[in-house]
Amino acid sequence: MVHWADYMAEKIIRERGDKEEYVVESGITPSGYVHIGNFRELFTAYIVGHALKDKGKKVRHIHMWDDYDRFRKVPKNVPGEWKEYLTMPVSEVPDPWGCHNSYAEHFMELFESEVEKLGIEVDFLRASRLYKTGEYAKDIRKALENREKIVAILNKFRDMAKQPHLEESWQPVQIYCPKCRKEADFIQWDGGWKVEYKCPHCGSEGKTDIREGNVKLRWRVDWPMRWAHFGVDFEPAGKDHLAAGSSFDTGREIIKTVYGKEPPLTLMYEFVGIKGQKGKMSGSKGNVILLSDLYEVLEPGVIRFLYARHRPNKEIKIDLGLGLLNLYDEFDKVERIYFGLENAKNKEEEIELKRTYELSMPKIPERLVAQAPFRFLVVLVQMPHLDEGKIIEILKKQGHIPQDLAEEDTERIKLRIMLAKNWVSKYAPDTVKFSLLQEPPRIEISEEIKEALNEVANWLESREEFSVDELNNIIFDAAKKRNIPSKQWFKILYQLFIGKDRGPRLASFLASLDKDFVTRRLRLKA
């Protein structure tokens, strides 16, 4: 089965023809924190570009920061006095936290650094700079020259949606007052490079040259202008932008009618949600998870895998609870399949999973780098007597990792240990958390169970070395001989060590503890 990114890449080559360079684009207005939902757009563009590169094509990935958009509303986490900056470009609104040059830069810089960690090459462009340097000047003038055609296109779609027509005074541009930088009123265009304005905020009035950067295209015109200006071949879009009569539909007609070029191919991507949370994530509402949050618990390759394995039209529900353990299990299995150490269900699945892995990894290793099972690490990091070195020794002893480790193996294991600690601290449900009891609890135990506990203790004392499977067998056998129900037997064992009715896989857990400590506890001694 062809991966969806390869399918899209083939379609682009087929429909756009053989080009010297293909351009894929993503973009967002930095009006708040750029969260993992926003990231899906960038990653969808990136992965299609990745597939084009794998076919030997030269690709440029543009991520447009729409930082010349208006500051429309004051988010909840921003002081109320920031309302004085409303209608200014977000790139010129001061940073409320005082650590960056502007409100927009506060969010852009963080996201750019997060994306870099994923090994994604992208050309971040800022709309504010492109407008202010006059790069779009000719495109703006062309939109003003074709104002009536643009109005006709927009009104046609308004008719379809049974919405009122645009006002007669509507213009394809907006103006930022050169004096106070807030949005000014459009008075008239002289047919050349000058636009007359009047500012309702500071009272300033006069003419501004389009080439000076105070005149900006409105969103529905700015987007298709950009496609034409950069020769964009592909840009994904959320379902809100691809709904009938929305900005993509109007953009398709505007780029053809005004700029004489073809619109890019697109893919609709669904929203990314957080399991258990209703509605969309919103930077202004504060109900967001950032890539930085994912970095605390997931390897970069696993983050990319999370997006690469889902078709864009399927919603992603990110589960940072128990679902995260399943995600690691799935990723590790796919990685083993890629290196031929595990079989897929069939050849078709194998091809798709291997390709998903290739697209997920910032850099594909030459061999399978040691996989410390995340689910087991979650157990080990909760044991106070185990430091990093002892955890690695236990992983070796129980056969989870090779005895001889290269530097890249050790680095990966140490990273996973840290990520497991973070997960236990921040997201693990109480059912997974435990602490080792230093004193045996006071619980009623039958004579049969005491005998079984002593049998396991005696067996342990008689062994210098033993495997987890051997310990597992003696635990089961000791109970089976005495007709002790498994549920009752395991409940007692968990109560003795962690004071809970259930817990981690018992044999692996006990094998990770000091043998003398285990034998004393089985004999109900401290």
C-alpha positions as CSV (number, residue, x, y, z in Angstrom):
1,M,0.0,0.0,0.0
2,V,1.3,3.4,-1.0
3,H,1.8,5.9,1.9
4,W,-0.5,8.9,1.6
5,A,2.5,11.3,1.3
6,D,3.9,9.3,-1.6
7,Y,0.5,9.3,-3.3
8,M,0.3,13.1,-3.0
9,A,3.8,13.6,-4.2
10,E,3.1,11.5,-7.3
11,K,-0.1,13.5,-7.9
12,I,1.8,16.8,-7.7
13,I,4.4,15.6,-10.2
14,R,1.7,14.4,-12.5
15,E,-0.4,17.5,-12.4
16,R,2.2,20.2,-12.0
17,G,4.6,18.7,-14.5
18,D,8.4,18.2,-14.1
19,K,9.7,21.3,-12.4
20,E,13.2,22.5,-11.4
21,E,11.8,23.1,-7.8
22,Y,8.5,22.3,-6.2
23,V,7.2,24.6,-3.4
24,V,5.1,23.3,-0.5
25,E,3.7,25.8,2.0
26,S,2.2,26.0,5.4
27,G,1.3,29.0,7.5
28,I,-0.3,30.4,10.6
29,T,-1.0,33.7,12.4
30,P,1.1,33.8,15.6
31,S,-1.8,35.2,17.7
32,G,-1.1,32.7,20.5
33,Y,0.9,29.6,21.3
34,V,1.4,27.5,18.2
35,H,0.2,24.1,19.5
36,I,0.3,20.5,18.3
37,G,-2.9,21.0,16.3
38,N,-1.3,23.9,14.3
39,F,1.8,21.6,13.8
40,R,-0.3,19.2,11.8
41,E,-0.4,21.7,8.9
42,L,3.3,22.2,8.9
43,F,4.0,18.5,9.2
44,T,1.6,17.6,6.4
45,A,3.4,20.0,4.1
46,Y,6.7,18.8,5.3
47,I,6.0,15.1,4.8
48,V,4.7,15.6,1.2
49,G,7.9,17.6,0.5
50,H,9.9,14.7,2.1
51,A,8.2,12.3,-0.3
52,L,9.0,14.6,-3.3
53,K,12.6,14.7,-2.3
54,D,12.7,10.9,-2.0
55,K,11.7,10.9,-5.7
56,G,14.7,13.0,-6.5
57,K,13.0,16.3,-6.7
58,K,14.2,19.7,-5.3
59,V,11.8,21.1,-2.8
60,R,11.3,24.3,-0.9
61,H,9.1,24.3,2.1
62,I,7.8,27.7,3.0
63,H,6.2,28.3,6.4
64,M,4.5,31.7,6.3
65,W,4.2,33.6,9.5
66,D,1.1,35.8,9.0
67,D,2.5,38.3,11.6
68,Y,1.2,41.3,9.7
69,D,-2.4,40.3,10.6
70,R,-4.3,42.5,13.0
71,F,-4.2,42.0,16.7
72,R,-7.9,41.1,16.9
73,K,-8.6,40.3,20.6
74,V,-6.8,40.1,23.9
75,P,-6.3,36.5,25.0
76,K,-7.2,35.4,28.6
77,N,-3.5,35.1,29.6
78,V,-2.6,38.6,28.4
79,P,-3.2,41.7,30.6
80,G,-6.4,43.6,29.8
81,E,-4.5,46.8,29.1
82,W,-3.2,45.2,25.9
83,K,-6.6,46.2,24.3
84,E,-4.9,49.5,23.5
85,Y,-2.9,47.6,20.8
86,L,-6.0,46.2,19.0
87,T,-5.9,46.4,15.2
88,M,-2.1,46.9,15.2
89,P,0.0,44.3,13.3
90,V,0.8,41.4,15.8
91,S,4.4,41.8,14.8
92,E,4.4,45.3,16.4
93,V,2.4,44.6,19.5
94,P,4.8,44.6,22.6
95,D,5.5,41.2,24.2
96,P,3.4,41.0,27.4
97,W,6.0,38.8,29.0
98,G,8.9,41.1,28.1
99,C,11.2,38.5,26.7
100,H,10.9,39.1,23.0
101,N,10.8,42.0,20.6
102,S,7.1,41.6,19.9
103,Y,3.9,39.7,20.8
104,A,4.2,37.6,17.6
105,E,7.9,36.9,18.0
106,H,7.2,35.4,21.5
107,F,5.2,32.6,19.8
108,M,7.2,32.3,16.6
109,E,10.6,31.8,18.2
110,L,9.4,29.0,20.4
111,F,7.7,27.1,17.6
112,E,10.7,27.5,15.3
113,S,13.0,26.0,17.9
114,E,10.6,23.1,18.5
115,V,10.4,22.3,14.8
116,E,14.2,22.3,14.5
117,K,14.5,19.6,17.1
118,L,12.4,17.3,14.9
119,G,14.9,17.6,12.1
120,I,12.5,19.4,9.8
121,E,14.0,21.8,7.3
122,V,11.7,24.7,6.6
123,D,12.1,28.3,5.3
124,F,10.3,30.4,7.9
125,L,9.1,33.7,6.3
126,R,7.5,36.7,8.0
127,A,4.7,38.4,6.2
128,S,5.6,41.7,8.0
129,R,9.1,41.8,6.4
130,L,7.7,40.9,2.9
131,Y,5.2,43.7,3.0
132,K,7.6,46.2,4.5
133,T,10.3,45.5,2.0
134,G,7.9,46.1,-0.8
135,E,8.2,42.5,-2.2
136,Y,4.4,42.3,-2.5
137,A,3.9,45.8,-3.9
138,K,3.2,44.8,-7.5
139,D,0.8,42.1,-6.3
140,I,-1.1,44.6,-4.1
141,R,-1.4,47.0,-7.0
142,K,-2.7,44.2,-9.3
143,A,-5.4,43.3,-6.7
144,L,-6.5,47.0,-6.6
145,E,-6.6,47.1,-10.4
146,N,-8.8,44.0,-10.3
147,R,-11.0,45.0,-7.4
148,E,-14.3,44.6,-9.3
149,K,-13.3,41.1,-10.4
150,I,-12.4,40.1,-6.8
151,V,-15.7,41.6,-5.5
152,A,-17.6,39.6,-8.1
153,I,-15.9,36.4,-7.1
154,L,-16.5,36.9,-3.4
155,N,-20.2,37.9,-3.9
156,K,-20.8,34.9,-6.1
157,F,-19.8,32.6,-3.1
158,R,-21.8,34.9,-0.8
159,D,-24.9,34.3,-3.0
160,M,-24.3,30.5,-2.7
161,A,-24.1,30.8,1.1
162,K,-27.1,33.2,1.1
163,Q,-25.1,35.9,2.7
164,P,-25.4,39.7,1.9
165,H,-23.0,41.1,-0.7
166,L,-19.9,43.1,0.3
167,E,-20.4,46.7,0.9
168,E,-19.8,49.0,-2.0
169,S,-16.9,50.6,-0.2
170,W,-15.1,47.2,0.3
171,Q,-11.5,47.1,-0.8
172,P,-9.1,44.2,-1.2
173,V,-6.6,46.0,1.1
174,Q,-6.4,47.3,4.6
175,I,-4.1,50.1,5.8
176,Y,-1.9,50.5,8.9
177,C,-1.6,54.1,9.9
178,P,2.0,55.2,9.4
179,K,1.8,57.2,12.7
180,C,0.0,55.1,15.3
181,R,0.2,51.7,13.4
182,K,-3.5,50.9,14.0
183,E,-5.9,50.1,11.2
184,A,-6.9,53.2,9.2
185,D,-9.8,53.9,6.9
186,F,-9.3,53.6,3.1
187,I,-10.2,56.8,1.3
188,Q,-9.1,56.2,-2.3
189,W,-6.4,54.8,-4.6
190,D,-4.8,57.1,-7.1
191,G,-4.4,54.3,-9.7
192,G,-0.7,54.2,-9.2
193,W,1.3,53.6,-6.0
194,K,-0.5,55.9,-3.6
195,V,-3.4,55.1,-1.3
196,E,-5.2,57.9,0.6
197,Y,-6.2,57.1,4.2
198,K,-7.6,58.6,7.4
199,C,-7.0,57.1,10.9
200,P,-9.9,57.0,13.2
201,H,-7.6,56.4,16.2
202,C,-5.1,59.2,16.0
203,G,-6.7,61.5,13.4
204,S,-3.8,61.3,11.1
205,E,-4.6,61.4,7.3
206,G,-2.7,61.6,4.1
207,K,-1.3,59.3,1.4
208,T,0.9,56.2,1.8
209,D,3.0,54.5,-0.9
210,I,2.1,50.8,-1.4
211,R,5.8,50.1,-1.7
212,E,6.4,51.4,1.9
213,G,4.5,48.4,3.4
214,N,1.6,50.1,5.2
215,V,-0.9,48.6,2.8
216,K,-1.8,44.9,3.3
217,L,-4.0,42.6,1.3
218,R,-7.0,41.2,3.1
219,W,-6.9,37.5,4.0
220,R,-9.0,36.1,1.1
221,V,-6.8,37.9,-1.4
222,D,-3.5,37.6,0.5
223,W,-3.6,33.8,0.4
224,P,-4.0,33.3,-3.4
225,M,-1.6,36.2,-4.0
226,R,1.0,34.3,-2.0
227,W,0.4,31.1,-4.0
228,A,1.1,33.0,-7.2
229,H,4.1,35.0,-5.8
230,F,6.0,31.9,-4.6
231,G,4.6,29.4,-7.2
232,V,3.2,27.1,-4.5
233,D,2.5,23.6,-5.7
234,F,0.9,22.2,-2.5
235,E,-0.6,23.5,0.6
236,P,-2.7,21.5,3.1
237,A,-5.6,23.2,4.8
238,G,-8.0,22.5,7.7
239,K,-11.5,21.6,7.0
240,D,-12.7,25.1,7.9
241,H,-10.7,26.6,5.0
242,L,-11.8,23.8,2.6
243,A,-15.6,24.0,3.3
244,A,-17.7,25.0,0.3
245,G,-17.4,28.7,-0.4
246,S,-14.5,29.2,2.1
247,S,-11.2,30.9,1.6
248,F,-9.7,28.0,-0.5
249,D,-12.6,28.1,-2.9
250,T,-12.4,31.9,-3.4
251,G,-8.7,31.7,-3.5
252,R,-8.8,29.2,-6.4
253,E,-10.7,31.7,-8.5
254,I,-8.8,34.8,-7.5
255,I,-5.4,33.3,-8.4
256,K,-6.7,32.4,-11.9
257,T,-8.6,35.6,-12.6
258,V,-6.3,38.2,-11.0
259,Y,-2.8,36.6,-11.1
260,G,-3.2,34.2,-14.1
261,K,-1.8,31.2,-12.3
262,E,-3.1,27.8,-11.2
263,P,-4.0,27.1,-7.5
264,P,-1.9,24.6,-5.6
265,L,-3.0,21.1,-4.9
266,T,-4.3,20.5,-1.4
267,L,-5.1,18.0,1.3
268,M,-7.7,18.5,4.0
269,Y,-6.4,17.7,7.4
270,E,-8.6,17.0,10.4
271,F,-8.1,18.6,13.8
272,V,-5.8,17.3,16.5
273,G,-7.4,16.9,19.9
274,I,-6.5,15.9,23.4
275,K,-8.2,12.7,24.7
276,G,-10.9,13.6,27.2
277,Q,-11.0,17.3,26.1
278,K,-14.0,18.6,24.2
279,G,-13.6,21.1,21.3
280,K,-10.6,22.5,19.5
281,M,-7.4,23.6,21.1
282,S,-7.1,27.3,21.3
283,G,-4.1,29.4,22.1
284,S,-6.3,32.2,23.4
285,K,-8.3,29.8,25.6
286,G,-5.1,28.3,27.0
287,N,-6.3,24.6,26.5
288,V,-3.3,23.7,24.4
289,I,-0.5,21.2,24.3
290,L,2.7,22.4,22.7
291,L,5.4,20.4,20.9
292,S,7.5,21.3,24.0
293,D,5.1,19.3,26.1
294,L,5.4,16.3,23.8
295,Y,9.3,16.6,24.0
296,E,9.0,15.9,27.7
297,V,7.6,12.4,27.2
298,L,8.2,11.4,23.6
299,E,11.3,10.8,21.4
300,P,11.4,13.1,18.3
301,G,10.8,10.1,16.0
302,V,7.7,9.0,18.0
303,I,6.3,12.6,17.7
304,R,6.7,12.4,14.0
305,F,5.3,8.9,13.9
306,L,2.2,10.1,15.7
307,Y,1.4,12.3,12.7
308,A,2.9,10.2,9.9
309,R,0.9,7.1,10.7
310,H,-2.5,8.9,10.4
311,R,-4.0,9.9,7.1
312,P,-4.6,13.7,7.2
313,N,-8.4,13.3,7.0
314,K,-8.5,11.3,10.2
315,E,-8.7,13.1,13.5
316,I,-5.8,12.6,15.9
317,K,-6.7,12.3,19.6
318,I,-3.5,12.5,21.6
319,D,-3.5,10.5,24.8
320,L,-0.9,11.4,27.2
321,G,-2.2,8.9,29.7
322,L,-2.1,5.2,29.3
323,G,-2.4,5.6,25.6
324,L,1.2,6.9,25.5
325,L,2.4,3.5,26.6
326,N,0.6,1.9,23.7
327,L,2.1,4.5,21.3
328,Y,5.6,3.5,22.4
329,D,4.8,-0.2,22.0
330,E,3.4,0.5,18.4
331,F,6.4,2.6,17.4
332,D,8.9,0.0,18.7
333,K,7.1,-2.8,16.8
334,V,7.2,-0.8,13.6
335,E,10.9,-0.1,14.1
336,R,11.6,-3.8,14.6
337,I,9.6,-4.5,11.4
338,Y,11.7,-1.9,9.5
339,F,14.9,-3.7,10.5
340,G,13.5,-7.1,9.8
341,L,13.4,-8.3,13.4
342,E,9.6,-8.7,13.5
343,N,7.1,-9.7,10.9
344,A,4.1,-7.6,9.8
345,K,0.7,-9.2,9.1
346,N,1.3,-9.3,5.4
347,K,3.6,-7.8,2.7
348,E,1.3,-4.9,2.0
349,E,1.3,-3.8,5.7
350,E,5.1,-4.3,5.9
351,I,5.6,-1.9,3.0
352,E,3.4,0.8,4.5
353,L,4.8,0.5,8.0
354,K,8.4,0.6,6.7
355,R,7.6,3.7,4.7
356,T,5.9,5.3,7.7
357,Y,9.0,4.7,9.8
358,E,11.2,6.3,7.1
359,L,9.1,9.4,7.1
360,S,9.0,9.5,10.9
361,M,12.7,9.4,11.6
362,P,14.7,12.7,11.6
363,K,17.6,10.4,10.7
364,I,17.3,6.7,9.9
365,P,19.8,4.7,11.9
366,E,22.0,2.1,10.2
367,R,20.8,-0.6,12.6
368,L,18.2,-1.0,15.4
369,V,19.3,1.2,18.3
370,A,18.6,-0.5,21.6
371,Q,14.9,-0.2,22.6
372,A,14.4,0.1,26.3
373,P,10.7,-0.8,26.7
374,F,9.0,2.4,27.9
375,R,6.3,0.5,29.7
376,F,8.9,-1.3,31.9
377,L,11.0,1.9,32.4
378,V,7.9,3.5,33.9
379,V,8.1,0.8,36.6
380,L,11.9,1.0,37.1
381,V,12.0,4.8,37.5
382,Q,9.6,4.6,40.4
383,M,12.0,2.5,42.4
384,P,14.1,4.9,44.7
385,H,17.0,2.5,44.9
386,L,17.7,2.4,41.2
387,D,19.8,5.1,39.5
388,E,20.4,5.3,35.7
389,G,23.2,2.9,35.8
390,K,21.3,0.2,37.8
391,I,18.3,0.6,35.5
392,I,20.5,-0.1,32.5
393,E,22.0,-3.2,34.3
394,I,18.5,-4.6,35.0
395,L,17.5,-4.0,31.4
396,K,20.6,-6.0,30.3
397,K,20.0,-8.8,32.9
398,Q,16.4,-9.3,31.9
399,G,17.3,-9.3,28.2
400,H,15.6,-6.1,27.1
401,I,18.8,-4.6,25.7
402,P,22.1,-6.1,24.4
403,Q,25.0,-6.6,26.9
404,D,27.4,-4.6,24.8
405,L,26.1,-1.1,24.1
406,A,27.4,1.5,21.6
407,E,27.2,5.2,22.5
408,E,24.0,5.7,20.5
409,D,22.3,2.9,22.4
410,T,23.3,4.3,25.7
411,E,22.1,7.8,24.7
412,R,18.7,6.5,23.6
413,I,18.2,4.5,26.8
414,K,19.2,7.5,29.0
415,L,16.7,9.7,27.0
416,R,13.9,7.2,27.5
417,I,14.7,6.9,31.2
418,M,14.3,10.7,31.5
419,L,11.1,10.7,29.4
420,A,9.6,7.9,31.6
421,K,10.4,9.9,34.7
422,N,8.7,13.0,33.2
423,W,5.6,10.9,32.2
424,V,5.2,9.4,35.7
425,S,5.6,12.9,37.2
426,K,3.2,14.7,34.9
427,Y,0.7,12.3,33.2
428,A,0.7,8.8,34.7
429,P,-2.7,7.9,36.2
430,D,-2.7,6.7,39.8
431,T,-3.3,3.1,38.7
432,V,0.3,3.1,37.3
433,K,2.0,5.0,40.1
434,F,3.3,3.2,43.2
435,S,5.9,3.4,45.9
436,L,7.8,0.6,47.5
437,L,6.7,-0.1,51.1
438,Q,9.6,0.0,53.5
439,E,7.7,-2.0,56.2
440,P,5.5,-5.0,55.5
441,P,1.8,-4.0,55.8
442,R,-0.6,-5.5,58.4
443,I,-2.8,-7.8,56.3
444,E,-4.5,-11.1,57.1
445,I,-2.8,-14.0,55.3
446,S,-3.9,-17.7,55.4
447,E,-1.5,-20.5,56.2
448,E,-1.6,-21.7,52.6
449,I,-0.5,-18.4,51.3
450,K,2.3,-18.1,54.0
451,E,3.6,-21.5,52.8
452,A,3.5,-20.3,49.2
453,L,5.3,-17.1,50.1
454,N,8.0,-19.1,51.9
455,E,8.4,-21.5,49.0
456,V,9.1,-18.5,46.7
457,A,11.5,-17.0,49.2
458,N,13.4,-20.3,49.6
459,W,13.6,-20.7,45.9
460,L,15.1,-17.2,45.5
461,E,17.6,-17.8,48.3
462,S,18.9,-20.9,46.6
463,R,19.5,-19.2,43.3
464,E,22.6,-17.1,42.4
465,E,21.1,-16.3,39.0
466,F,17.6,-16.7,37.6
467,S,15.5,-15.5,34.7
468,V,12.2,-13.6,34.9
469,D,10.5,-16.6,33.3
470,E,11.8,-18.9,36.0
471,L,10.7,-16.6,38.7
472,N,7.3,-16.2,37.0
473,N,6.9,-20.0,36.9
474,I,7.7,-20.5,40.6
475,I,5.3,-17.8,41.6
476,F,2.5,-19.5,39.7
477,D,3.5,-23.0,40.8
478,A,3.6,-22.1,44.5
479,A,-0.1,-21.0,44.3
480,K,-1.3,-23.7,42.1
481,K,0.0,-26.5,44.4
482,R,-2.2,-25.1,47.2
483,N,-5.2,-24.3,45.1
484,I,-4.8,-20.6,45.8
485,P,-6.9,-18.5,43.3
486,S,-4.6,-16.4,41.1
487,K,-6.5,-13.2,41.8
488,Q,-6.2,-13.6,45.6
489,W,-2.5,-14.7,45.3
490,F,-1.4,-11.7,43.2
491,K,-3.4,-9.3,45.3
492,I,-1.5,-10.4,48.4
493,L,1.9,-10.1,46.6
494,Y,1.1,-6.6,45.4
495,Q,-0.1,-5.6,48.9
496,L,3.1,-6.8,50.4
497,F,5.3,-4.7,48.2
498,I,3.4,-1.6,47.1
499,G,0.2,-1.6,49.2
500,K,-2.1,-1.9,46.2
501,D,-4.3,-4.6,44.8
502,R,-2.6,-4.6,41.4
503,G,0.6,-3.2,39.9
504,P,3.3,-3.8,37.3
505,R,4.1,-7.2,35.8
506,L,5.0,-9.1,39.0
507,A,8.0,-11.3,38.0
508,S,9.8,-8.5,36.2
509,F,9.1,-6.1,39.1
510,L,10.4,-8.5,41.8
511,A,13.4,-9.4,39.7
512,S,14.3,-5.7,39.6
513,L,14.4,-5.5,43.4
514,D,17.2,-6.5,45.8
515,K,16.9,-10.3,46.2
516,D,17.4,-10.1,50.0
517,F,14.7,-7.4,50.3
518,V,12.3,-9.6,48.4
519,T,13.0,-12.7,50.5
520,R,12.6,-10.8,53.7
521,R,9.3,-9.3,52.6
522,L,8.0,-12.7,51.5
523,R,8.6,-13.9,55.0
524,L,6.7,-10.8,56.3
525,K,9.9,-9.2,57.7
526,A,11.1,-5.6,57.3
